[in-house]
Amino acid sequence: MQRVEVRVDPDLDPTVIEQAWAGVLARHPALRTRFEPADGGWTQRVAVAGPDAAYVPLIELGGLPAEHRAESMAAMVAELC
């Protein structure tokens, strides 16, 4: 699984980002494709486009001191991967 870190303006509505990402995923099945091990080989799975496929977690780091934000983000991304 791959993760993408995106830093956005704090005034940007997270719902808008999620809706835009859902639109991209709906048009591009390759972005919803996973390869999973199966029977000694690999199987391709394409997830159904929809709200669950476009989940965008919001992690607010604005309360942390600026010098700790990058380190905290890197730790969270490493934990998710």
Secondary structure, 3 states (H helix, E strand, C coil): CCCCCCCCCCCCCHHHHHHHHHHHHHHCHHHHEEEEEECCEEEEEECCCCCCCCCCCCCCCCCCCHHHHHHHHHHHHHHHC
